[in-house]
Amino acid sequence: MANNPNPGLLSRMLMRKSVEQVQRESETSTLKRTLGPWNLVFLGVGCIIGAGIFVRTGNAAALHAGPAVLLSFLVAGIVCALAGLCYAELSSTLPVSGSAYTYSYTTVGEFAAWIMGGLLLLEYGLAASVVAVGWSGYVVSLLGDYGLVIPPELTGPYGHALMRDGVAVIGADGNPVTTLFNLPAFLICLLLGGLLIIGVSESAKVNNIIVAIKASVIIAFILIVGWYVIQHFDALKANWDPFIPEPTGKEGEYGWGGIFRAASIVFFAYIGFEAVSTAGQEAKNPKRDMPFGIIGSLLVCTVLYILVSVVMTLMVNYKMLNVPDPVAVAVDALGPEWGWFAKTIKVGAIIGLTSVILVLMYGQTRIFYTMARDGLLPRVFSTVHPKFQTPWVNTILVALLTAVSAAFFDINTLGDMTSVGTLAAFGIVCLSVIWLRTTHPEIPRGFKVPLYPVLPALGIVACFALIFTVENRVLVFFGWYVLAAVVLYFLYGLRNSQLQKGLQQHD
């Protein structure tokens, strides 16, 4: 199609990269291949563990599912497994940077790839901001344990009342404290952006150490708080009564509707395995290592999610968990004699969330890198630093975007926007597996989705069903966001696409 001198508009929008071209781009990439299979597992675990356990679990339980949030994790885990199997097949077939963006370009066409790039900005950029807000909550809590107080106005989103244990904080003037800017969240995004510029191999080494520490702390949380819960079960079992709170009549508040609404909230936490697939051009042996990293990290983290949600909702009443730092609330409930453990958990949460922000920002920079190579974004975003061999210009942009979002927006709004983008992207990936099997059945695949085409079809239905559990204001925003992306494609992407010009890339 790219060689047709006068293709129609629809034909141009449906132009696809050939599988051979995608694989050739993988071979000619200037990015270093430094990541082995266990690096990829750590990459996935580093993302999955932190976001769900340390940040969004509390919001999902307090506002929507109650103790039944563990069922929400099961629902999200099943949907995630369907998408994860599809990612594993595509990443073993098309082992390139860009992840779902590249898969869409090769199967459905350029316009779909552009839309997917927009979805992935929600999925990665905003998710990094969500986790940065959670990181800030734990830092503020830990510093408070040592008597170090950051001005409250600099610890939350613009124009929101500061909350502690579900109650508005009152200032010296007798009025509720209103936050202006989340300074800790802003600073951590800029700091990690600098680390990513230095190089992915250095970042991966740091991430491996962080994940090992974080996993140890989480297991300690499960064992120690779980033991406390067992010892005091007669008193604490009231926190699970009722296990599924009665629906309030408002859509998505408790009952089974709330369980599915909470599933859409915690679903974004599972994008760790998807971050593994963005590292295709930096994996040593993509066809073998990518499925290993994706499926391995997904299995490990699903078990941890469920155990932590059980312990957390038994330890404290779910209504107290609508905070950026729910694990801190649970460990503080152990009492002052466990103060040392509470501090240890908070330190572990801070370290863990640091790795999550790192992985998400890493994934976003590699997507921008690939889109710029294709001409769909300005060429400068594919500029590789001569010393560090990383896409440094777009890394600076990603760091600024995530930092500003984390500084000014609240965690629930950011999280809901992320969930919609993530679910839509995952649904399209499931569709891409069916499309590629139909159009290119002859391509060697390092991994194949079992029970094809049933599982990919179920993945499509499940992802889009969860999208419509999100509240209407977020869906309206999503509609306008997609419309803006469409307009931008016709103004810039269509005019500058390398594929439209019939150019091959050799950089």
C-alpha positions in Angstrom: 0.0 0.0 0.0 2.8 2.4 0.7 4.0 2.3 -2.9 0.6 3.4 -4.4 1.3 7.0 -5.7 -2.3 8.3 -5.1 -4.0 6.3 -2.4 -7.3 7.4 -1.0 -7.7 8.9 2.5 -9.1 5.6 3.9 -6.4 3.6 2.3 -3.8 6.0 3.8 -5.3 5.6 7.3 -5.2 1.8 7.0 -1.6 1.6 5.8 0.2 -1.0 7.7 3.8 -1.8 8.4 4.8 -5.2 7.1 5.9 -7.7 9.6 9.2 -7.9 7.8 9.7 -4.1 8.2 8.9 -4.2 11.9 11.4 -7.0 12.4 14.0 -5.2 10.4 13.5 -2.1 12.6 14.2 -4.2 15.6 17.5 -5.4 14.1 18.6 -1.8 13.2 17.7 -0.1 16.5 20.5 1.8 18.2 19.1 1.0 21.7 21.4 -1.4 23.7 20.2 -5.0 24.2 21.0 -5.4 27.9 17.8 -7.0 29.5 17.7 -10.7 30.2 14.6 -12.7 31.2 14.9 -12.0 34.9 15.5 -8.3 34.3 12.1 -8.4 32.5 10.4 -10.2 35.3 11.8 -7.6 37.8 10.7 -4.9 35.4 7.1 -6.3 35.5 7.0 -7.0 39.2 8.5 -3.6 39.9 5.5 -2.0 38.3 2.7 -4.4 39.3 3.4 -4.7 43.0 3.6 -1.1 43.9 0.7 0.6 42.1 -2.0 -1.8 43.2 -0.9 -2.7 46.8 0.4 0.7 47.9 -1.9 3.2 46.2 -5.2 2.2 44.7 -6.4 -0.7 46.9 -7.6 1.7 49.5 -9.6 3.9 47.2 -11.3 0.9 45.6 -12.2 -0.6 48.9 -13.4 2.6 50.6 -15.4 4.0 47.8 -16.8 1.0 45.9 -16.2 -2.6 47.0 -15.6 -2.7 50.8 -13.8 -5.9 52.0 -14.9 -7.5 48.7 -12.1 -5.6 46.9 -10.3 -8.9 46.9 -13.0 -10.1 44.5 -12.3 -7.0 42.4 -8.6 -8.1 42.2 -9.8 -11.6 41.0 -11.9 -10.0 38.3 -9.2 -7.7 37.2 -6.6 -10.5 37.3 -8.7 -12.7 35.1 -9.2 -9.9 32.5 -5.5 -9.1 32.8 -4.5 -12.7 32.2 -6.5 -12.7 28.9 -4.8 -9.5 27.8 -1.4 -10.8 29.1 -1.6 -13.9 27.0 -2.3 -11.7 23.9 0.7 -9.5 24.8 2.9 -12.5 25.2 2.0 -13.8 21.7 2.5 -10.4 20.0 5.7 -9.5 21.9 7.2 -12.9 20.8 6.2 -12.3 17.2 7.0 -8.6 17.0 9.8 -8.0 19.5 10.1 -4.2 19.1 10.0 -1.1 21.2 6.5 0.6 21.2 4.5 -2.3 22.5 0.7 -2.1 21.6 1.4 0.9 19.4 3.6 -1.2 17.1 1.2 -4.2 17.2 -1.6 -1.9 16.1 0.5 -0.4 13.3 1.3 -3.9 11.9 -2.3 -5.3 12.1 -5.1 -2.7 12.0 -3.2 0.2 10.4 -1.6 3.6 11.0 -4.7 5.4 12.3 -5.3 2.8 14.9 -1.7 2.9 15.9 -2.0 6.7 16.4 -5.0 6.3 18.6 -3.2 3.6 20.5 -0.3 5.9 21.1 -2.8 8.4 22.6 -4.2 5.6 24.8 -0.7 4.6 26.0 -0.1 8.2 27.1 -3.0 7.9 29.5 -1.9 4.4 30.5 1.8 5.2 31.2 2.1 9.0 31.7 -0.9 9.4 34.0 -0.3 6.1 35.8 3.2 7.4 36.7 1.5 10.5 38.1 -1.0 8.4 40.1 1.8 6.4 41.7 3.8 9.6 42.4 0.9 11.0 44.4 0.9 7.7 46.4 4.6 8.0 46.9 4.1 11.5 48.2 1.5 10.3 50.7 3.9 7.7 52.2 6.8 10.2 52.4 4.6 12.7 54.2 3.5 10.0 56.6 7.0 8.7 57.3 8.4 12.2 57.8 5.6 12.9 60.2 6.6 9.9 62.3 10.0 11.7 62.9 8.4 15.1 63.5 9.3 16.5 60.1 6.3 18.3 58.6 6.0 19.5 55.0 3.6 22.4 54.8 0.2 20.8 54.3 -0.6 23.1 51.4 2.3 21.5 49.4 1.2 17.9 49.9 -1.9 17.6 47.7 -3.7 18.6 44.4 -4.8 22.1 43.7 -8.0 23.2 45.5 -8.7 20.0 47.5 -9.4 19.7 51.2 -6.6 17.9 53.1 -7.9 14.6 54.6 -6.5 12.5 57.4 -8.3 9.2 58.3 -11.3 10.2 56.3 -11.6 13.6 58.1 -10.8 17.1 56.8 -7.8 18.6 58.5 -8.6 21.9 60.2 -5.9 24.7 60.1 -5.0 27.2 62.8 -7.6 29.6 61.5 -10.4 27.1 62.1 -11.0 26.4 58.4 -10.3 23.2 56.4 -6.7 23.1 55.0 -6.8 23.4 51.2 -3.9 22.1 49.2 -2.2 24.0 46.4 0.6 21.8 45.0 2.0 18.3 45.6 5.7 19.1 45.9 7.1 15.7 46.8 5.3 14.1 43.8 6.6 16.8 41.5 10.2 16.3 42.6 10.3 12.5 42.4 9.1 12.6 38.8 11.9 15.0 37.8 14.5 12.9 39.7 13.6 9.6 38.0 13.5 11.3 34.6 17.2 12.2 35.2 18.0 8.6 36.1 16.3 7.3 32.9 18.4 9.7 30.8 21.6 8.2 32.3 20.7 4.8 30.8 18.3 1.9 31.0 20.9 -0.7 32.0 21.8 1.4 35.0 18.1 2.0 35.7 17.4 -1.8 35.5 20.2 -2.5 38.0 18.7 0.0 40.4 15.2 -1.5 39.8 16.4 -5.0 40.5 17.7 -4.0 44.0 14.5 -2.0 44.7 12.2 -4.9 43.7 14.1 -7.3 46.0 13.7 -4.9 49.0 10.1 -4.2 48.1 9.1 -7.9 47.8 10.7 -8.6 51.2 8.8 -5.8 52.9 5.5 -6.9 51.3 5.9 -10.5 52.4 6.8 -9.2 55.9 3.6 -7.1 55.9 1.5 -10.2 54.9 3.1 -12.4 57.6 3.2 -10.0 60.5 -0.1 -8.1 60.0 -1.6 -11.5 59.0 -0.4 -13.0 62.2 -1.8 -10.1 64.2 -5.2 -10.5 62.4 -5.3 -14.2 63.2 -4.5 -13.6 66.9 -7.2 -10.9 67.1 -9.6 -12.4 64.6 -12.6 -12.3 66.9 -12.3 -8.6 67.3 -11.3 -7.8 63.8 -13.8 -10.0 61.9 -16.4 -7.2 62.3 -14.4 -5.3 59.6 -15.7 -7.9 57.2 -19.3 -7.6 58.3 -20.7 -7.2 55.8 -18.2 -8.6 53.3 -20.1 -7.0 50.4 -21.6 -3.7 51.7 -25.2 -3.0 50.7 -25.4 -0.8 47.5 -26.2 2.8 48.3 -28.3 3.3 45.2 -25.6 5.4 43.5 -24.0 3.6 40.6 -20.8 1.8 41.5 -21.1 2.3 45.3 -21.0 -1.2 46.9 -22.8 -4.3 46.1 -21.8 -6.3 43.0 -21.8 -3.1 40.9 -19.2 -1.7 43.3 -17.0 -4.8 42.9 -16.9 -4.4 39.2 -16.3 -0.7 39.5 -13.4 -1.3 41.8 -12.1 -3.9 39.3 -11.7 -1.1 36.8 -9.9 1.0 39.4 -7.3 -1.6 40.4 -6.9 -2.9 36.8 -4.4 -0.2 35.9 -2.1 -1.7 38.5 -1.6 -4.7 36.3 0.1 -2.8 33.5 3.5 -4.0 34.7 3.5 -6.9 32.3 2.6 -4.5 29.5 5.7 -2.4 30.4 7.8 -5.5 29.8 6.6 -5.6 26.2 7.8 -2.0 25.6 11.4 -3.3 26.2 11.4 -5.5 23.1 14.3 -3.7 21.4 16.4 -3.9 24.6 15.8 -7.6 25.4 18.7 -10.0 24.7 16.5 -12.8 23.4 13.0 -11.3 22.8 11.1 -14.4 21.5 12.1 -16.4 24.6 12.4 -13.7 27.2 9.3 -11.6 26.6 6.6 -14.2 27.4 8.7 -15.3 30.4 8.8 -11.8 31.8 5.1 -11.0 31.1 3.5 -14.2 32.4 6.0 -14.7 35.3 5.5 -11.2 36.7 1.7 -11.5 36.3 1.5 -14.8 38.3 3.7 -13.6 41.1 1.8 -10.3 41.6 -1.7 -11.6 41.4 -1.1 -13.8 44.5 0.4 -10.9 46.4 -2.5 -8.6 45.6 -5.1 -10.9 47.0 -3.2 -11.6 50.2 -2.5 -8.0 50.9 -6.1 -6.9 50.3 -7.3 -9.6 52.7 -5.0 -8.6 55.5 -5.6 -4.8 54.9 -9.4 -4.9 55.0 -9.4 -7.1 58.1 -6.9 -4.9 59.9 -8.9 -1.7 59.5 -12.4 -0.7 58.5 -12.5 -0.2 54.7 -14.0 3.3 55.2 -10.7 4.5 56.5 -8.8 3.5 53.4 -9.6 6.4 51.0 -6.1 7.8 51.3 -3.0 7.8 49.1 -1.2 5.6 51.6 -3.6 2.8 52.7 -0.9 0.4 53.8 0.5 3.0 56.2 -3.0 3.2 57.7 -3.1 -0.5 58.2 0.3 -0.8 59.9 -0.3 2.2 62.1 -3.3 0.4 63.4 -1.0 -2.2 65.0 -0.3 0.2 67.8 2.7 2.2 69.1 4.6 -0.9 70.1 4.8 -1.8 66.4 6.1 1.6 65.5 9.4 0.2 64.2 7.5 -2.0 61.8 5.3 0.7 60.6 8.3 2.8 59.7 9.9 -0.1 57.9 6.8 -0.7 55.8 6.5 2.9 54.9 10.2 3.0 53.8 9.5 -0.2 51.7 6.4 1.4 50.2 8.4 4.5 49.2 11.2 2.4 47.7 8.6 0.3 45.9 6.6 3.2 44.5 9.9 4.7 43.3 10.4 1.6 41.1 6.9 1.8 39.7 7.3 5.4 38.6 10.6 4.5 37.0 9.1 1.6 35.0 6.1 3.6 33.9 8.1 6.6 32.7 10.5 4.2 31.0 7.7 2.6 29.0 6.3 6.0 28.0 9.6 7.3 26.7 10.1 4.1 24.5 6.6 4.6 23.0 7.4 8.2 22.1 10.7 7.1 20.7 9.1 4.6 18.3 6.4 7.0 17.2 9.0 9.7 16.4 11.0 7.2 14.4 7.8 6.6 12.4 7.3 10.3 11.8 4.1 10.5 13.8 5.8 12.7 16.4 8.5 15.3 15.8 11.9 13.7 14.9 13.6 15.2 17.9 11.8 12.7 20.2 13.8 9.9 18.7 17.1 11.6 19.3 19.4 9.3 21.1 22.0 10.7 23.5 25.5 10.1 22.0 26.9 9.0 25.4 24.0 7.4 27.2 22.3 5.9 24.1 18.8 6.9 25.5 16.0 9.0 24.0 16.9 11.9 26.2 14.7 14.7 24.7 11.5 12.8 25.1 12.5 11.6 28.5 12.6 15.2 29.6 9.2 15.8 28.2 7.7 12.7 29.9 9.3 13.8 33.2 7.7 17.2 33.0 4.2 15.9 32.0 4.1 13.4 34.8 5.5 15.8 37.3 2.9 18.5 36.5 0.0 16.1 36.5 1.0 14.6 39.8 1.4 18.0 41.3 -2.0 19.5 40.4 -4.5 16.6 40.0 -6.1 14.3 42.7 -5.3 10.6 42.7 -8.9 9.4 41.9 -9.3 11.5 38.8 -5.8 10.5 37.5 -6.5 6.9 38.3 -9.9 6.7 36.5 -8.4 8.4 33.4 -5.6 5.9 33.5 -8.0 2.9 33.8 -10.0 3.9 30.7 -6.9 4.3 28.6 -5.4 1.0 29.8 -8.6 -1.0 29.2 -9.1 0.4 25.7 -5.5 -0.4 24.8 -5.7 -3.9 26.2 -8.9 -4.6 24.2 -7.3 -3.4 21.0 -4.3 -5.7 21.7 -6.6 -8.7 22.0 -8.2 -7.7 18.7 -4.7 -7.4 17.1 -4.0 -11.1 18.0 -7.1 -12.2 16.0 -6.2 -9.9 13.1 -2.6 -11.1 12.9 -3.5 -14.8 13.1 -6.0 -14.2 10.3 -3.8 -12.2 7.9 -0.4 -13.7 8.7 -0.9 -17.3 9.9 2.5 -18.3 8.6 4.6 -16.1 10.9 6.7 -18.0 13.4 5.4 -17.3 16.9 7.5 -17.9 20.0 4.3 -18.1 22.1 0.7 -18.7 21.1 -2.5 -17.8 23.0 -4.2 -21.1 24.0 -7.9 -21.8 23.1 -7.7 -19.4 20.2 -9.9 -17.5 19.3 -12.0 -17.9 22.4 -9.6 -16.2 24.9 -8.7 -13.2 22.8 -12.4 -12.6 22.1 -13.2 -12.8 25.8 -10.4 -10.4 26.5 -12.0 -7.8 24.1 -15.4 -8.2 25.7 -14.1 -8.0 29.3 -11.9 -5.0 28.7 -14.6 -2.9 27.1 -17.2 -4.0 29.6 -15.1 -2.7 32.5 -14.7 0.6 30.7 -18.4 1.3 31.1 -18.2 0.9 34.8 -16.2 4.1 35.1 -18.2 7.3 35.9 -19.6 9.4 33.1 -17.4 12.5 33.7 -14.3 10.3 33.0 -15.9 8.8 29.9 -16.8 12.3 28.6 -13.2 13.4 29.1 -12.0 10.3 27.3 -14.3 11.1 24.4 -12.9 14.6 24.0 -9.4 13.2 24.4 -9.8 10.7 21.6 -11.4 13.4 19.4 -8.4 15.7 19.9 -6.1 12.8 19.0 -8.0 12.3 15.8 -7.7 15.9 14.8 -4.0 16.0 15.6 -3.5 12.9 13.4 -4.9 14.7 10.4 -3.0 17.9 11.1 0.4 16.3 11.8 0.6 12.5 11.8 -0.8 11.9 8.3 1.4 14.6 6.8 4.6 13.5 8.4 4.3 9.7 8.5 7.4 7.9 7.2 5.2 5.1 5.9 3.1 7.5 3.9 6.2 8.9 2.3 7.4 5.4 1.5 10.6 5.8 3.5 12.5 3.0 5.2 14.2 3.8 8.5 17.8 3.0 9.0 18.6 4.9 12.2 
